Amino acid sequence: MHHSKGEHSMKNPMKRLAIGAVAAASLVLSPAAALAAPETDTHTDPKAEGVVADTSTDVDKKAEADKKAETEKQAEAAKADEAAKKAEAEKEAKAAEKAEAEKEVEKAKEGSKDASDIVTLDLYNLTDIHGHIEKAEYKGKVTEAGLSAMSCYVKDAKKKNPNSQLVLLGDNIGASPFTSGSQDDNPTIKALNKMGVFASTIGNHEFDKGQEVLKARFTGGTVDGVTYEKVAFPYLGANVKGLPGLGEYKVWTSPSGVKVAFIGAIEDDADTKVFPGTFAGMKFEKPVPVINDLAKSLKEKGEADVVIAMYDNDVERSYPKMGDHVDGIMGGDTHKPYYFTKVKTEGGHELSATASGSFTDNLSNLQIKFDKKTRKVVDSAAIQIKAADVVKCGDDPEVKAVVDAAVAVAKEKGAKVLAEGVGNFYRGQQDSGENRGTESTIGGLIADAMRGSFKTLDNEPIDIGIINAGGIRADLLPTDGKVTVADVFKVQPFSNEVGYVKMTGKQFKTLLEQQWKVLGEKSTRPMLKLGLSKNVKYTFDPAKKMGERITSILIDDKPIDPEKTYSVGSVTFLLQGGDSFDVLKDVKATLKTIPTGLDRDFFGAYLTANPKVQPREAVQSVGVTLSDTKIDGTNVTTKVNLRGLSFSGKDEARTEKVTVKLGDKTVTAQVNNTLKDPNAAKENAIVTADGVGYLDQPVEISATATCGDSAKAHLPLTITNDKGKVLVGEAAGLGVAVDCAGTDKPNPDKPAPASAGVLTLGQTTVERGDTLKIMGDSFAPNEPVVISIHSNPVTVFDGKVDARGFIIVDWTVPADFALGEHTASIVGKFSSASAKFTVVEKKAANKSGSKLAHTGAESMSLVLTALLLGGAGVTFAVAGRRKSVK
């Protein structure tokens, strides 16, 4: 009969109890048997000799034998029972062990099932290749892997994980080194075609040769006799309209069945980075809404399980704006490597973001883990694979053959030597690459070439040379001082035309002001520092608001004349307002192109004409901020902060210590030349990314002014470095102005004394924001005067009248100036005068667009007419003679 385990466990104890009871009974009923084992003493009774001591009978012996046999039988039974019990326990243990093993197997099977639901997608990406197809090394260290090694690594990765793909983020070509650039970038496209690229975002540099050439690359067509290699992968730009052949997105279905959509987009400031007119007929929409809307649509329609944004922009600024349907983002443009794993967007959505860097310095892997069961991304990471690790794979033979052939052709083309004895010239440097926001020696050299290598079409010399930092693509590092055609091409690979424009000194100041940019508004960099010819120096104050930072400009060591017209030479890309230097668009009509060559031709010619040229020994632009200025009589105390004191390239001129001089007092400070800029891609970089070499803290300096016969004294500020080079001289006009004390000095805060002098106003009533003309007459020839507006004194002019004793000044009434009656005064050393006027609200324009007429005189011509007719209306004379107005 079959028993359950429970039944067996109940039956065996009962059996053991029964056996125990029988054994106990034996002991009671047969004490002799129980005591049989020990020996007993035999005693002999002397009176009963012959009687045996053992008196047991045969019956007793038989019973004893039976009992002994029974005891042995019972012992055997107990032993057998114990063995059975042990066997049963072992059986139960084995059964439990088997059950546990089966449970573990089931669990493992379930885990294996869960693991099979998770798909790891390795999405490799490269950005800003710029035709860097060769491996590059610096001091034995691999800095660029080159495309042959990159192809080897990616193809090997695809073998290890078939759920892998390779995409590009744009700027694959353009601004390329000589090897690719001298062959119209065909070698780069041919190499990329053999690497298995799935898709690429469109970059602004794809347009360097214009729309027609890009279209020819799409089809393998010919333009101007050049046949272009056909691109074997699609270019994407979802926010770009009007370019045939450009897609919005492409979906890849991985071997595991996961559908990954790659959406391409480019920042809408692209038109500021290309030659004006390049995007004729095209339109750029705001990229972020386009990406987010398209990602949502693709998922809702079931076209994609995973969406990746391929957004050609600074990824650090872009990823926070991604919507909930974007699972990862790849970026580019800035040439900075970024690897952000699982970061939060502005909406709280988690994703990973990356930009490989540039020039094959890194390979990026945006790794996505997708759960096929829940249909969600469960994990992600941005993984950096450095060039030194990439090259360990070796070379892809097919890609290597393309690169080797291109190198052979370029070597022959670029070997010609243009100059010998040339020094090393560097671009602006930062801790992670180039810095377009700081002065560079190579920028200065090219600007000198833009001034000195050609003349105007009237055969007049160019007054000022300029160059945009983005147009300089490499340092000039001659081998043994020899500069070749290939070297020059590396520096200026764009094939730009050159020319010049005419602009006033005032417009040139605006040009310098426009070096500072607002991030997101036509620029992804906070500053684009212009390279300037060596005859130009300027100072700036980073503490001032944008548009008001330039504090002095010297041309040939003299202050720039705001009204004078200067000829400015450069590449035509810049002269037409490229890189958002919009003031150049205002003078576009004056642009003249030099027809005899391209930018690198003129640069090469300049080097040939100046074969021993060396880097500048000091910077041309310095940031100077004065703060906490206190004036007590003629005693002045102020704090001075400085930046932009050094070049950033190694072995270039650096200021280690600086001497600040105010009047006749000096103070020395240590300079920090750290290259790292913590705000390089943030809004507050506008005051930190504009120069290398700065003071950690402002220095305080005190000096005493010396007053002569002037109403004010000027304490000049100068800056000299530890090499004795004057970085800021007195000609810059920086310093502190002091109102001179004393009864014989003009003091505009005091009422005008009775003496000769006449003040005439253009009108007696003036609106906020309008201009008030103030005319002084009948003063001593060249008399020092101060023109002020009261009640709270506002100094309008501090200087001298002309040789006729005449002065005329325009003063614009501030929009928030107090309403009501005010007094204008001219206080001179010998003569004074004053007149009253009223400030009123700005009046609205009538339907025709003109303002209602003032009740007072509208123009100086009417004022002068009134004067000639003897009208006293707005003229107040105080005890003195008059001069005729000529």
C-alpha positions in Angstrom: 0.0 0.0 0.0 1.3 3.4 -0.9 1.8 5.9 1.9 2.4 9.5 1.7 5.4 11.1 3.3 3.2 12.3 6.1 2.0 8.8 6.8 5.5 7.4 7.0 6.5 10.0 9.4 3.6 9.1 11.8 4.0 5.3 11.5 7.7 4.9 12.3 7.6 6.6 15.8 4.6 4.4 16.8 6.6 1.3 15.8 9.5 2.5 17.9 7.3 3.0 21.0 5.9 -0.5 20.6 9.4 -2.1 20.6 10.4 0.0 23.6 7.3 -1.4 25.5 8.2 -5.0 24.8 11.7 -4.5 26.0 10.5 -3.0 29.3 8.1 -6.0 29.8 11.0 -8.4 29.3 12.9 -6.8 32.1 10.0 -7.2 34.5 9.0 -10.7 33.6 12.5 -12.2 33.4 14.8 -10.7 35.9 17.1 -13.7 35.6 17.5 -13.0 31.9 18.1 -9.4 32.6 20.8 -10.3 35.2 22.3 -13.2 33.3 25.3 -11.3 32.0 27.1 -10.6 35.4 28.9 -13.6 37.2 27.4 -14.6 40.7 29.3 -16.0 43.7 28.7 -19.8 44.6 28.4 -20.5 48.3 28.6 -24.1 49.9 26.5 -24.9 52.9 28.9 -27.2 55.1 26.0 -29.1 56.3 24.7 -29.8 52.7 27.8 -31.0 51.0 27.2 -32.2 47.4 24.4 -29.7 46.7 25.1 -27.6 43.6 24.8 -23.8 44.0 22.9 -23.3 40.6 19.4 -24.5 41.4 17.7 -23.5 38.0 15.7 -26.1 36.2 15.7 -27.1 32.5 12.5 -25.2 32.0 14.1 -22.1 33.3 17.1 -22.6 31.0 14.9 -23.0 28.0 12.9 -19.9 29.0 16.2 -18.0 29.4 17.4 -19.1 26.0 14.1 -18.0 24.4 14.3 -14.7 26.1 17.8 -14.2 24.9 16.8 -15.1 21.4 13.9 -12.7 21.6 16.2 -9.9 22.8 18.6 -10.5 19.9 15.7 -10.6 17.5 14.4 -7.4 18.9 17.9 -5.8 18.6 18.1 -6.9 15.0 14.7 -5.4 14.4 15.7 -2.1 16.0 18.8 -2.1 13.9 16.9 -2.8 10.7 14.4 -0.1 11.7 17.2 2.4 12.2 18.7 1.6 8.8 15.3 2.0 7.3 14.9 5.3 9.0 18.3 6.5 7.8 17.5 5.4 4.2 14.1 7.2 4.4 15.9 10.4 5.6 18.4 10.1 2.9 15.6 9.6 0.3 13.8 12.6 1.7 16.9 14.7 1.6 17.7 13.7 -2.0 14.1 14.5 -3.0 14.3 17.9 -1.4 17.7 18.5 -3.0 16.2 17.5 -6.4 13.2 19.8 -5.8 15.5 22.7 -5.0 17.6 22.0 -8.0 14.6 21.9 -10.2 13.5 25.2 -8.7 16.8 26.8 -9.4 16.7 25.5 -13.0 13.2 27.0 -13.4 14.5 30.3 -11.9 17.5 30.3 -14.2 15.2 29.6 -17.1 13.0 32.5 -16.1 16.1 34.8 -15.6 17.4 33.7 -19.0 14.0 34.6 -20.4 14.2 38.1 -18.8 17.8 38.6 -20.0 16.7 37.7 -23.6 14.1 40.5 -23.4 16.9 43.2 -22.8 18.6 44.3 -26.1 21.9 46.2 -25.9 22.2 48.7 -28.7 25.7 50.1 -29.3 25.2 53.3 -31.3 28.6 54.5 -32.4 29.0 58.1 -33.6 31.6 60.5 -34.9 31.3 64.3 -35.3 33.3 67.1 -37.0 35.7 64.8 -38.9 36.6 67.7 -41.2 38.5 65.5 -43.6 40.9 64.2 -40.9 41.3 60.8 -42.6 44.9 60.1 -41.4 46.2 58.9 -38.0 47.9 61.7 -36.1 50.4 61.6 -33.2 51.9 64.1 -30.9 55.1 63.2 -28.9 54.4 59.5 -29.4 50.8 59.7 -28.3 47.9 59.0 -30.8 45.7 62.1 -30.9 43.6 61.2 -34.0 42.8 57.6 -34.9 42.1 58.2 -38.6 39.3 56.6 -40.5 41.1 53.3 -41.2 41.4 52.4 -37.5 37.9 53.8 -36.8 36.4 51.5 -39.5 38.3 48.5 -38.0 37.0 49.2 -34.5 33.4 49.7 -35.5 33.3 46.6 -37.8 34.8 44.5 -35.1 32.2 45.8 -32.6 29.4 44.9 -35.0 30.7 41.3 -35.1 30.7 41.2 -31.3 27.3 42.8 -31.0 25.2 42.7 -34.2 22.9 45.3 -32.6 25.4 48.0 -33.4 25.3 50.9 -35.8 27.5 53.9 -36.9 26.2 57.4 -37.6 27.8 60.8 -38.2 26.9 64.2 -36.8 27.9 66.5 -39.7 30.9 68.6 -40.7 32.4 65.4 -42.1 34.1 67.5 -44.8 35.1 71.1 -45.2 38.0 73.0 -43.5 40.0 69.8 -44.1 43.7 69.2 -44.0 45.7 69.2 -47.2 45.4 65.5 -47.9 41.6 65.6 -48.3 41.0 69.3 -48.9 43.4 69.5 -51.9 41.4 66.7 -53.5 38.0 68.4 -53.0 37.3 66.1 -50.0 36.7 63.1 -52.3 39.0 60.9 -50.2 37.0 61.5 -47.1 33.7 60.6 -48.8 35.2 57.5 -50.4 36.6 56.3 -47.0 33.3 56.9 -45.2 31.4 55.0 -47.9 33.5 51.9 -47.0 32.8 52.2 -43.3 29.2 51.2 -43.3 27.8 54.6 -42.2 24.0 54.4 -41.6 23.3 58.1 -41.8 24.7 61.6 -41.1 23.3 64.9 -39.9 23.9 67.8 -42.3 26.5 70.3 -41.0 27.2 73.8 -42.1 30.6 72.8 -43.5 28.9 70.5 -46.0 27.9 73.7 -47.7 31.5 75.2 -47.9 31.5 74.9 -51.6 27.9 75.9 -52.0 24.6 74.1 -52.7 25.4 72.9 -56.2 28.5 71.1 -55.1 26.6 69.5 -52.2 23.9 68.3 -54.6 26.7 66.9 -56.8 28.0 64.9 -53.8 24.5 63.5 -53.4 24.5 62.3 -57.0 28.1 61.9 -58.0 27.8 64.8 -60.3 30.3 67.3 -61.8 30.6 71.1 -61.1 33.1 73.4 -62.8 35.1 70.4 -64.1 35.4 68.6 -60.8 33.6 65.3 -60.3 32.5 64.6 -56.8 32.4 61.2 -55.1 28.8 60.1 -54.5 27.8 59.9 -50.9 26.6 56.3 -50.1 24.6 57.2 -47.0 21.7 59.7 -46.4 22.1 63.2 -45.0 19.5 64.2 -42.5 18.1 67.6 -41.5 14.5 67.6 -40.2 14.4 71.3 -39.6 15.9 72.2 -43.0 13.6 73.0 -45.8 14.3 73.6 -49.5 17.3 71.2 -50.2 16.4 68.3 -52.4 18.0 65.0 -51.3 18.0 65.9 -47.6 16.0 63.5 -45.3 14.4 64.1 -41.9 15.0 60.8 -40.2 15.9 57.2 -40.9 14.8 54.1 -39.0 17.1 51.1 -38.4 15.6 47.8 -37.4 18.3 46.0 -35.4 18.8 42.2 -35.8 16.9 41.8 -32.5 13.9 43.6 -33.9 14.2 46.9 -32.1 13.3 49.9 -34.4 15.7 52.8 -33.8 14.9 56.2 -35.4 17.7 58.7 -36.0 16.4 62.3 -36.4 18.9 64.7 -37.9 18.8 68.5 -37.2 21.1 71.5 -37.3 21.1 74.6 -35.2 19.3 77.5 -36.9 22.3 79.8 -36.7 23.9 77.9 -39.6 23.5 80.9 -41.9 25.9 82.9 -39.8 28.7 80.3 -40.4 28.7 80.2 -44.1 29.3 82.5 -47.0 26.4 85.0 -47.3 23.9 83.7 -49.9 24.8 80.1 -49.5 21.4 79.1 -48.2 19.4 80.9 -50.9 16.0 79.2 -51.2 16.4 77.3 -48.0 14.7 77.7 -44.6 15.9 76.7 -41.1 13.2 76.0 -38.6 13.8 75.9 -34.8 15.3 72.5 -34.3 14.2 71.6 -30.8 10.4 71.7 -31.5 10.9 69.8 -34.7 12.9 67.0 -33.0 10.5 66.7 -30.1 7.3 66.7 -32.3 8.8 64.2 -34.8 10.0 61.9 -32.0 6.5 61.8 -30.5 4.9 61.1 -33.9 7.3 58.3 -34.7 6.5 56.5 -31.4 2.8 57.1 -31.5 2.6 55.7 -35.0 4.7 52.7 -34.0 7.4 53.5 -36.5 10.1 53.6 -33.8 10.8 51.9 -30.4 13.8 54.1 -29.7 14.4 57.7 -30.9 17.9 59.3 -31.1 18.4 63.0 -31.8 21.4 63.7 -34.0 21.5 67.4 -33.4 24.5 69.4 -34.7 24.8 71.8 -31.8 26.5 72.1 -28.4 25.1 69.0 -26.7 25.5 70.4 -23.2 23.1 73.1 -24.1 20.8 70.9 -26.2 20.1 67.8 -24.1 18.1 69.7 -21.4 15.6 70.7 -24.1 14.8 67.2 -25.3 11.3 65.9 -24.8 10.1 62.7 -23.2 10.1 60.7 -26.5 13.8 61.3 -27.1 15.8 58.5 -25.7 19.3 59.8 -26.4 21.1 62.7 -28.1 24.3 63.1 -30.1 25.8 66.5 -30.8 28.7 68.3 -32.4 29.8 71.7 -33.8 31.8 72.9 -30.9 34.6 70.3 -31.2 34.3 69.6 -27.5 33.9 66.0 -26.3 30.9 65.4 -24.1 29.9 62.2 -22.3 26.8 62.6 -20.1 25.3 59.4 -18.8 21.7 59.4 -17.5 21.2 63.1 -17.1 17.9 64.9 -16.5 16.2 67.1 -19.1 14.3 70.3 -18.1 11.1 68.1 -18.0 12.7 65.5 -15.7 13.1 62.9 -18.4 16.4 60.9 -18.1 18.6 60.2 -21.1 22.3 60.0 -22.1 24.0 62.6 -24.3 27.3 62.7 -26.1 29.5 64.4 -28.6 32.6 62.5 -29.7 34.9 65.6 -30.1 36.4 66.2 -33.5 39.0 65.0 -36.0 38.7 61.3 -34.9 40.1 62.1 -31.5 37.5 59.9 -29.9 34.8 57.4 -30.9 31.6 57.7 -29.0 29.2 54.9 -28.1 25.7 55.9 -27.0 24.7 52.6 -25.5 20.9 51.9 -25.1 19.4 49.0 -23.2 15.9 48.3 -24.4 13.3 45.9 -22.8 11.4 44.2 -25.6 8.7 43.0 -23.1 7.9 46.5 -21.7 8.9 48.3 -24.9 10.9 50.8 -22.9 14.5 52.0 -22.6 15.7 50.7 -19.2 19.3 52.0 -19.2 21.7 54.1 -21.2 25.3 55.3 -21.1 27.6 57.6 -23.0 30.9 55.8 -23.5 34.2 57.4 -24.7 36.6 55.4 -26.7 39.8 57.3 -27.1 41.9 57.4 -30.3 44.7 55.5 -28.6 42.3 52.6 -27.8 40.7 52.7 -31.3 44.0 52.2 -33.1 44.7 48.9 -31.2 42.2 47.3 -33.6 44.5 47.9 -36.5 43.5 49.1 -40.0 40.5 48.3 -42.2 42.3 47.3 -45.5 39.7 48.8 -47.8 39.7 52.2 -46.0 43.5 52.1 -45.6 43.9 51.8 -49.4 41.8 54.9 -49.9 43.8 56.9 -47.3 47.2 55.7 -48.6 46.3 56.8 -52.2 45.1 60.2 -51.0 48.3 60.7 -49.0 50.5 59.9 -52.0 48.7 62.5 -54.2 48.8 65.2 -51.6 52.5 64.7 -50.8 53.5 65.6 -54.2 51.1 68.6 -54.4 52.0 70.1 -51.0 55.8 69.8 -50.9 56.7 73.2 -52.3 58.5 75.4 -49.7 57.1 79.0 -49.5 59.3 80.4 -46.7 62.1 79.4 -44.4 62.9 80.7 -40.9 59.3 81.2 -39.8 58.4 80.8 -36.1 55.6 78.8 -34.6 52.1 80.4 -34.6 49.3 79.0 -32.5 45.5 79.4 -32.4 43.9 80.2 -29.1 44.1 77.3 -26.7 41.9 75.9 -23.9 42.1 72.8 -21.9 40.1 70.7 -24.3 41.0 72.2 -27.7 41.0 75.5 -29.6 39.6 78.7 -28.0 38.1 81.2 -30.5 37.5 83.7 -27.7 41.1 84.7 -27.1 43.8 86.5 -29.0 46.1 84.3 -31.0 49.4 84.7 -32.7 48.2 83.0 -35.9 45.2 85.3 -36.0 47.5 88.3 -35.8 49.8 86.9 -38.5 46.9 86.3 -41.0 45.5 89.7 -40.2 48.9 91.2 -41.0 48.7 89.4 -44.3 45.2 90.8 -45.0 46.7 94.2 -44.5 50.1 93.8 -46.2 49.7 91.3 -49.0 47.4 93.3 -51.3 46.2 96.9 -51.9 43.0 98.5 -52.8 41.9 98.7 -56.4 43.1 102.3 -56.3 46.5 101.1 -55.3 46.2 102.5 -51.8 47.4 100.5 -48.8 44.9 98.7 -46.6 44.4 100.5 -43.2 43.4 97.5 -41.1 43.6 93.8 -41.5 41.1 91.4 -39.7 40.4 87.7 -39.7 37.7 85.6 -38.0 38.9 82.9 -35.6 36.7 80.2 -37.2 38.5 80.7 -40.5 41.8 79.5 -39.0 41.8 75.7 -38.8 45.3 74.8 -37.7 48.4 76.1 -36.0 51.3 77.0 -38.2 54.2 74.8 -37.1 56.9 74.8 -39.8 59.2 71.8 -39.9 62.7 73.2 -39.3 61.2 76.7 -40.0 60.1 75.7 -43.5 56.6 76.5 -44.5 55.1 74.5 -47.4 52.0 74.8 -49.5 50.5 72.0 -47.4 51.1 73.9 -44.2 49.4 77.0 -45.5 46.4 75.0 -46.7 46.0 73.4 -43.2 45.7 76.9 -41.7 43.3 78.3 -44.3 41.5 75.5 -46.1 38.3 77.3 -47.1 39.4 78.7 -50.5 37.9 82.2 -49.6 38.3 85.2 -51.8 39.8 88.3 -50.2 38.8 92.0 -50.5 38.1 95.1 -48.4 35.4 97.4 -47.3 35.2 101.0 -46.2 33.9 101.8 -42.7 34.1 104.6 -40.2 35.9 104.5 -37.0 32.6 104.4 -35.2 31.6 101.4 -37.2 34.9 99.7 -36.5 34.2 100.1 -32.8 30.8 98.4 -33.3 32.7 95.6 -35.1 34.8 95.0 -32.1 31.8 95.1 -29.8 30.2 92.4 -31.9 33.0 89.9 -30.9 30.8 89.1 -27.8 27.9 86.9 -28.7 24.6 85.8 -27.1 24.5 82.1 -26.9 21.6 80.7 -29.0 21.3 83.9 -30.9 23.3 83.3 -34.1 26.1 81.8 -32.1 27.1 78.7 -30.2 30.2 80.4 -28.7 30.2 83.3 -26.3 32.9 85.1 -28.1 34.6 85.1 -31.5 37.8 87.1 -31.2 39.0 88.8 -34.3 42.6 88.6 -35.4 43.8 92.2 -35.9 46.8 93.6 -37.8 49.6 94.8 -35.5 48.8 98.5 -36.0 45.6 98.1 -34.0 45.3 98.0 -30.2 42.3 98.2 -28.0 41.1 97.9 -24.4 37.8 96.5 -23.2 35.9 96.4 -19.9 34.2 93.0 -19.5 32.2 94.4 -16.6 30.2 96.7 -18.8 27.1 95.6 -20.7 27.3 94.2 -24.2 27.7 96.9 -26.8 29.6 99.2 -24.4 32.7 97.1 -23.6 35.3 98.7 -25.9 37.0 101.5 -24.0 39.8 102.6 -26.4 41.1 101.9 -29.9 44.4 103.0 -31.2 45.3 102.9 -34.9 49.0 103.4 -35.5 49.3 104.5 -31.8 46.7 107.2 -32.2 43.1 107.2 -31.0 40.7 106.1 -33.8 38.8 108.9 -35.4 35.0 108.0 -35.2 34.3 110.0 -38.3 37.2 109.0 -40.5 36.8 106.2 -43.1 39.2 103.3 -42.9 39.8 100.5 -45.4 39.5 97.1 -43.8 40.8 94.0 -45.5 39.9 90.3 -45.0 38.2 87.3 -46.5 34.9 88.0 -48.2 33.1 85.6 -45.9 33.8 87.9 -43.0 33.4 91.1 -44.9 29.9 90.2 -45.8 28.8 89.8 -42.2 29.8 86.2 -41.6 30.0 84.8 -38.0 27.2 87.4 -37.1 29.4 90.5 -37.5 26.4 92.3 -38.6 27.9 95.8 -38.9 29.8 94.6 -41.9 26.5 94.0 -43.6 25.9 97.7 -43.3 29.0 98.4 -45.4 28.5 95.6 -47.9 27.9 98.0 -50.7 31.6 99.2 -50.4 33.0 95.6 -50.7 35.6 95.2 -53.4 37.1 91.8 -54.2 40.7 91.3 -55.1 40.6 89.1 -58.2 44.1 87.8 -58.3 43.9 84.9 -55.8 42.4 83.2 -52.7 43.1 83.8 -49.0 45.8 81.1 -48.8 47.5 82.5 -51.9 47.9 85.9 -50.3 48.9 84.4 -47.0 51.6 82.3 -48.7 52.8 85.4 -50.6 53.0 87.3 -47.3 55.2 84.6 -45.7 57.4 84.5 -48.8 57.9 88.3 -48.5 58.5 88.0 -44.7 60.4 84.7 -44.4 61.8 85.4 -40.9 58.5 86.5 -39.3 58.1 85.6 -35.6 55.1 85.6 -33.2 54.2 88.9 -31.5 55.8 89.6 -28.1 52.7 91.0 -26.5 48.9 91.0 -26.9 47.1 93.8 -28.7 43.9 93.7 -26.7 43.6 93.9 -22.9 40.6 93.8 -20.6 40.7 96.6 -17.9 38.1 97.1 -15.2 38.2 100.0 -12.7 35.9 99.6 -9.7 35.3 101.0 -6.2 36.9 104.3 -7.2 37.0 106.8 -4.3 38.0 110.5 -4.8 38.8 112.7 -1.8 39.9 116.1 -3.2 42.8 115.2 -5.4 43.5 111.8 -3.7 42.3 108.8 -5.6 41.9 105.1 -4.6 40.6 102.5 -7.1 40.7 98.8 -7.8 42.0 97.5 -11.1 41.2 94.1 -12.6 42.8 92.7 -15.8 42.4 89.9 -18.2 43.7 88.9 -21.7 47.3 89.6 -20.7 48.9 86.6 -22.4 48.8 84.3 -25.4 47.7 80.8 -24.8 50.0 78.7 -27.0 52.9 76.9 -25.5 56.2 78.8 -25.8 54.3 82.0 -26.7 54.5 85.3 -24.9 53.0 85.2 -21.5 52.8 87.7 -18.8 53.7 86.2 -15.4 53.6 89.5 -13.5 52.1 92.9 -14.4 52.8 96.4 -13.2 49.8 98.7 -12.8 50.6 102.4 -12.8 48.1 105.2 -11.9 49.6 108.6 -12.1 53.1 108.2 -10.6 52.1 105.3 -8.3 52.7 101.6 -9.2 51.7 98.2 -7.9 52.7 94.7 -9.1 50.5 91.6 -9.3 50.9 88.0 -10.2 49.1 86.8 -13.4 47.1 83.5 -13.6 47.7 81.8 -17.0 45.4 78.8 -16.4 43.8 77.8 -19.7 40.7 76.1 -18.3 37.6 78.2 -18.6 34.8 76.9 -16.4 32.2 79.0 -18.3 33.3 78.2 -21.8 29.8 77.2 -23.0 27.6 79.2 -20.6 26.1 82.7 -20.7 28.5 84.1 -18.2 31.4 83.1 -20.4 30.9 86.5 -22.1 33.1 88.0 -19.4 35.4 85.0 -18.8 36.1 83.6 -22.2 37.6 86.7 -23.8 41.3 86.3 -23.0 44.0 84.3 -21.3 46.1 85.6 -18.4 44.1 87.3 -15.6 44.3 88.6 -12.1 42.8 86.3 -9.5 41.7 89.4 -7.5 41.6 93.2 -8.4 44.6 95.2 -7.2 44.1 98.4 -5.2 46.1 101.4 -6.0 46.2 105.0 -4.7 47.5 108.2 -6.3 47.3 112.0 -6.1 46.3 114.2 -9.0 48.1 117.4 -9.8 45.8 120.2 -10.9 47.1 122.9 -13.2 44.8 125.4 -14.8 42.3 122.9 -16.0 38.9 122.2 -14.5 39.8 118.6 -14.2 43.0 116.6 -13.8 43.5 113.1 -15.4 45.4 110.3 -13.6 46.6 108.1 -16.5 46.5 104.3 -16.1 49.2 102.2 -17.8 49.9 98.4 -17.8 53.4 96.9 -18.3 54.3 93.3 -18.3 57.3 91.6 -16.7 59.2 91.7 -20.0 58.9 95.5 -20.2 56.3 95.5 -22.9 53.7 98.2 -22.5 50.3 96.5 -22.8 48.2 99.6 -22.2 49.9 103.0 -22.7 48.8 106.6 -21.9 47.5 107.0 -25.4 44.6 104.7 -24.6 43.3 107.4 -22.3 42.3 105.1 -19.4 42.5 106.4 -15.9 40.6 108.5 -13.4 39.4 112.1 -13.9 39.5 114.4 -10.8 37.5 117.6 -10.4 40.1 120.1 -9.3 39.4 122.0 -6.1 40.1 125.7 -5.5 38.4 129.0 -6.2 40.3 129.6 -9.4 39.1 126.3 -10.9 35.8 125.9 -12.6 33.2 124.1 -10.4 29.9 123.3 -12.2 28.2 122.5 -8.9 28.3 126.2 -7.9 26.0 128.9 -9.3 27.5 130.7 -12.3 29.3 134.0 -11.2 28.7 137.2 -13.0 31.2 137.3 -15.9 31.3 137.2 -19.6 29.7 134.3 -21.4 26.5 133.5 -23.4 24.6 130.2 -23.4 21.9 129.5 -26.0 19.6 126.4 -26.1 18.1 124.9 -29.3 14.6 124.8 -27.6 13.0 125.7 -24.3 11.0 122.5 -24.2 12.5 119.1 -25.0 11.0 115.6 -24.9 12.6 112.6 -23.2 14.9 110.8 -25.7 15.3 113.9 -27.9 18.4 115.9 -28.4 19.0 119.4 -26.9 21.5 121.6 -28.6 23.6 123.7 -26.2 25.7 126.6 -27.7 28.3 128.6 -25.7 29.6 131.9 -27.0 31.7 135.0 -25.9 34.2 132.9 -23.9 37.9 133.5 -23.8 39.8 131.8 -26.7 40.5 128.1 -25.7 39.0 128.7 -22.3 38.5 125.5 -20.2 34.7 125.0 -19.6 32.4 122.4 -18.1 28.9 122.1 -19.5 26.4 120.7 -17.0 22.7 120.0 -16.5 21.2 120.7 -13.1 19.4 120.0 -10.5 21.4 116.8 -10.0 24.5 117.8 -11.9 25.1 115.8 -15.1 28.4 116.7 -16.9 27.7 117.0 -20.6 31.1 118.3 -21.7 34.5 118.8 -20.1 37.1 120.5 -22.3 37.8 123.8 -24.0 36.0 126.2 -26.3 37.6 126.9 -29.7 39.8 129.8 -30.6 36.8 132.0 -31.2 35.4 131.3 -27.7 32.6 129.2 -29.2 31.3 125.7 -28.4 28.2 123.7 -29.5 27.2 120.4 -27.9 24.3 117.9 -28.5 22.9 116.3 -25.4 20.4 113.4 -25.6 17.8 113.6 -22.8 17.7 110.1 -21.1 14.4 108.3 -21.3 14.1 108.3 -17.5 15.3 111.9 -17.0 13.2 113.9 -14.4 10.3 115.8 -15.9 10.0 119.6 -15.3 12.3 122.6 -15.3 16.1 122.2 -15.4 19.1 124.5 -15.9 21.9 124.1 -18.3 25.2 125.9 -17.4 28.5 126.6 -18.9 31.2 127.3 -16.2 34.5 128.4 -17.5 37.7 129.6 -15.8 36.8 133.2 -16.6 33.2 133.2 -18.0 29.9 131.6 -17.1 26.3 131.4 -18.4 23.1 129.5 -17.8 19.6 129.0 -19.3 16.5 127.1 -18.3 14.5 124.5 -20.2 11.7 122.1 -19.5 11.7 118.3 -20.0 8.3 116.7 -21.0 7.1 113.2 -21.8 7.7 111.6 -25.2 4.7 112.4 -27.4 3.1 109.7 -29.5 3.4 109.9 -33.3 0.5 111.0 -35.3 -1.0 108.9 -38.2 1.6 110.1 -40.6 4.3 109.0 -38.3 5.6 112.4 -37.4 5.5 113.9 -33.9 3.5 116.9 -32.9 5.4 120.2 -33.2 7.2 121.7 -30.2 6.1 125.1 -29.0 9.8 126.1 -28.8 12.3 126.5 -31.7 12.8 123.2 -33.6 16.3 123.8 -35.0 19.4 125.7 -34.5 18.8 127.5 -37.7 15.8 129.2 -36.1 17.8 129.9 -33.0 20.5 131.5 -35.0 18.0 133.6 -36.9 16.5 134.8 -33.6 20.0 135.8 -32.5 20.7 137.7 -35.6 17.4 139.5 -35.3 18.2 140.4 -31.7 15.6 138.1 -30.2 16.3 137.4 -26.6 13.8 134.6 -26.3 16.1 131.7 -25.3 19.4 133.6 -24.8 20.7 134.7 -21.4 23.8 137.0 -21.5 25.7 137.9 -18.3 27.8 141.1 -18.3 29.9 140.4 -21.3 30.7 141.0 -25.0 29.3 138.9 -27.9 31.1 137.5 -30.8 29.4 136.9 -34.2 28.6 133.4 -35.1 30.3 132.2 -38.3 
